[in-house]
């Protein structure tokens, strides 16, 4: 990349680091020469923008970027395998995860779907039935990967693949999506979700198929489904007929919640590019040791997706993978662990205080002046949101002239991003008269923001939040007026 970094000292070392962070993935991570941004309008270097966009993607923080520059010599002395093993240990330590948990790394959250499918291989002669949960609320690129197919024209390892092309050795995979919202946009209850899952698992079992069943802890709008009690009932009823995986790729999840899932033998998928605040794309799967112990040999086609060190050394078939390095992925993971470790060191009471301050500023300086309402995610049952989901607010913009529709909100999102205000992309969760989808926008906190606020006085923090929310309100008003006119 030859263009100057936006608001950042572009030293030769910094430019080299940016080039590295923008590689080792698929086309989504590539920076456009015209603006130095990827297709999500984010960048792997610190930028002078107002960003509450962690529900979509994050820029790297100045602190994490400086950390990567300062530790480059230390990393260069380690092999790829040694670096990933060290990161495994740090993830376990940061979240209090037992070290007997296996960790698989992947270039993106979309690639993590292959890990869940790999753990279901060989458990039935009739193939796999993949039960997604709210595909529109978890990620648009997951349909191909959930079928065991390539989802782009390249992987982090090779070119020459095609979206929809089968990954060799995955076998037959059927797919169904259990929606998390009703036709009117309201969240379905946990009981309804669990009943839909049970129906799919039972039908698959009768057909001799093993089910992979997706739960979600932090959808695009902060949904957590199904509730643990309903998950427990499904586990008790179906046992070995299904492999359960929780999509926590937003990383809006506490250590206690991770422990709850792992204790139940549930795979946990996470990424470091959203709430964590590292540059896209990077991710990891936390796999209970007992589940990993029964894993089949990795399919042949994984040699076009994964490198050897990204899987635990003893995993069946891992030795057949290419023994090369994805230094860019290791860098992005290092940035993620930098953010996770400093966030996890903040006492929860202080985190709760900062989240409450965010919600107050949101109401008083953004929602109130514009007359907006918040789409409360809740659990689909009682409307209560766990603390980690309160770091994300989905705003209903459908009452603002110029932003009434989903398409109008999408246009506004891009316009704001190019004007220095980055918010989370609109989500289809509000219905308007006529049956179409209304405009929404998401305002989300990130670990780097909370880490910075933790160093400020309450007065300085609150003043900064008031300025931020006022600027967002002014930006929304201005783009709404342009689009309405």
Secondary structure, DSSP 8 states (H G I E B T S, - for coil): --S--TTS---HHHHHHHHHHT-SS-GGG---TTTS--TTS--SS--SSEEEBTTT-----HHHHHHHHHTHHHHHTS-HHHHHHHHHHHHHHHHT--TTSEEEEESSHHHHHHHHHHTTTTS-TT-EEEEEE-GGGT-TTHHHHHTTB--SSB-SS-B---TT-B-TT---EEEEEE-SB-TTS-B--HHHHHHHHHHHHHHHHHTT-EEEEEEEES-TT--EES-HHHHHHHHHHHGGGEEEEEE-TT----HHHHHHHHHTT-EEEEESSSTT---S--EEEEE-HHHHHT-----GGGGGT-BGGGS-TTSTTGGGSB----HHHHHHHHHHHHHHHHHHTS-HHHHHHHHHHHHHHHIIIIIHHHT-EEE--TTSSS----GGGGGEEEEE-TTSTT--BHHHHHHHHHHHHHTTEEEB---S--B-TTS-BB-EEEEE--HHHHHHHTTS-HHHHHHHHHHHHHHHHHHHHHHHHHHH-
